[in-house]
Amino acid sequence: MTTAILPMFPLEMVAFPGEPLNLHVFEDRYQQLLQDCESGGITFGIPTYINNSLAYGTEMEVTQVVKRYPSGAADIICKGLRVFKLINFYNTLGERLYAGGEVTFIEERQESTSSLKIRFITLLADFYDELDMKTPEINENTIRSFTFAHKMGLTLEQEYELLKISSENNRLQYLIEHLEIALPTLKSVNRTKRLIALNGHFKNFDPLDFDDYTTQ
């Protein structure tokens, strides 16, 4: 496994590889981190703060500084690169103001995912349809398990579990199982809403045909 020392930007959220992330940088230590990223072309890590601990996170790169403020704060866009496991955490990285950590990058398994992708895409489309939301554009060739992970109603704990899975097949299966559980519940709620909406309205029932009915 590959190891490295990364500056750290802990957050109570999950950042996924391949995902763009907007950040507002305002603390002095993170202003310094941004300067180092720009001048040295370095990356940094966002470890997820969960259950009062830091263990897994994602390596990030700064792709754009959208706006700078007189105070030194900035609005930036980052992109997730690789998942890492945190080995050691340092409150300050050498003489820098920001934290740092020694990490091991999680190796991604190479495997075929076509059949799982099709199942996932079908369920995802049904999910958005039940929410009465426009289904986002889906490219079967480029979609990954991480692509819509933030847009499926996962809890922080579920997102974190997904991040720790090193197999794309297993991640897709995890999301498929989530949708297979969520969809029936969502459909039941929508049916209940439709029934409530009918309350008080005139209903047109088809008359029953009793011609062939006999009593026992």
N, C-alpha and C positions, 0 to 999 in steps of 0.2 A: 504494500500500500504506500502511496505517496504521502509524505508529511510536509508541513510548512508552518511558518509563523505568520499569522494574519493579524492586522488591526481588527478590533472587535467593536461592533455597534449593536449591542444587545437590544432586542425589542420583544414585546409581548405579542408576537405574531409569527406566522410562518411565511418565509419567502421561498418560492419554488424556482428551480432551474428553468431558464428560458423565459421567465416572467419579468416584464417591466415593472418597476416599482418606483413610485413618486415619493420623495422624502423632502421634508423641510428641515434644513440643518441650521440650528441656531445656537447651540451650546458651544463654548470656546473650544472644547476638546474635539468636537466634531467639525468645527470650522477648520481646525488644524489638520484633521484627518482628510478633509476635502482638499486642502492645499497640497498635502502629501500625495494624494491620489493623482492630482492634476500634474504636479511637478515631476513625480517619480514613476507615473504610470502603474501604480500598485493597485491591487484589489484589496477588499476587506470582507469581513464575515459578519453576517447577521445570525447570531445564535438565538434560538427561540427560548425566551424566558417563560418557563412553565413549571408549575408545581415547585416554585422556589428554587429552581435549578437551571443550569445551562448544560446541555449535552450534545445536541445536534443543531446544525444550521446550514446556511447556504453561502458560498463565496459569491461576492457581488463585484461588479465593475461599474464605474460611473460612465454613463454614455452621453449625458448632456447636462449642462448647467443652464437651467431655463431662466432664472432670474437671480440677481444679486441685490442685496439690501445694504444700505449705508452702515448698518450695524455689523456687517460681516456675515450675516445669515444668508442662506441661499436656498432656492428651490431646485432640486436636482432629479434626474431620472437615472435609475440604475437598472442593471439587468442581472438576473441570477445565472450563475455558471455551474457550480458543482456542489453536491451535498458533502458535508464534512461531519466528523465526530470530534468533539472537543476533548483533547487529552489533558491539557493544563491551561488554566485561565490566569491572566495577570491583570491586576487592577490598573496598572500603567505599563505601557510597552516601552521599556528603556527610559529615555528622558522625555518621551512624548506624553502629552496630557491624556490621550485616549488609552483604552484598554487593549489588550492583545491576547493571543492564545496560540498554543501549539495544537495543530489539527492533523487528522488523518482523513484523506479524501476517500469517500465510499466508491468502490468500483462498480460501475453499472454493468449488469448482465446483458449480453447481446442475444436477442431471441426474436422469433417471429411473433407478431401480435395481430395479424390481419383479422382473424375470426373474432377475437375479443374486441377489437376496435369497432367492428361492424355492430356487435351487440351493444357496446357502450354508446355509440352514436345514436342508435335507434332509441335506446332508453332516454338518452339526454334530450332528444327531440320531443319525446312524449312528456318529459319533465317540464320543459319550457312551454309546451302546449297547454298542460294542465295549469300552469301559472298564468296563462293568457299573456305570455311575453313572446316577443319575436325571437325565434331561434337564431342564435349567432351563427355567422358563417363558419362552416366546418370543413376543413380540408383533410380528407382521409389520409393523405400522404404525409402530412406534417403534424397532425394532432397527436398529442401525448397525454398521458394520464394527468400531468401537471397543468395542461392548457386551461381547463375549466374548473380546476379544483377549488378555486376561491368563489365560484359562482354556482355551487350546488347545495348550499345550505349545510356544509360540514361545520362541526364545532371546531374550536381550536385544538382540542385533544385529537379529533379525527384527522385534521390536517397534519398534525404532528406525527401521528402514526403513519400516514401516507408518506411523509418525507423520509421516514426511516426505512422504508421498504426499498431494497436495492434492485428488485426485479420489475421491469415494466409490465410483464404479464400479471404479476401479483398485484401491482398497483391498479391496473385496469380491473382486475377481478374484485378488488376492494371497493372500487367506485361502483361497479355493476351491482354488487350486493347492497350497497347503500341506496342506489336508485330503486332496486327491486323491493326494498323495504319502504322507501319514502313514497313511491308512486301510488300504491293502494291507499295509503293514508290520505294523500293529497286528493285522490279521486273521490274518496269518501267525504272529505270536507267539502269539495266542490258540489257533490250531489246534495249534501245537506243544505248548502247555501241556495241551490236551485229550488229545493223543496220549501225552504223558508220564504223565498221570493214569491212562491205561488200562494202562500197563505193569504186569504182574503180576496183572492181573484176568483172570477167565475171559471169553473172547470167544465170542460166538455168531455164527458165520459161516453164511450160507445155502449149502447144498450146490450145487455147479455141476452143470449138466445137460450131459452129454457125449453124449447120444443122437445128435445130428446132427453130431458132430465126426468128421472124417476126417483122416488123415495125408496129407501130400503125397508 
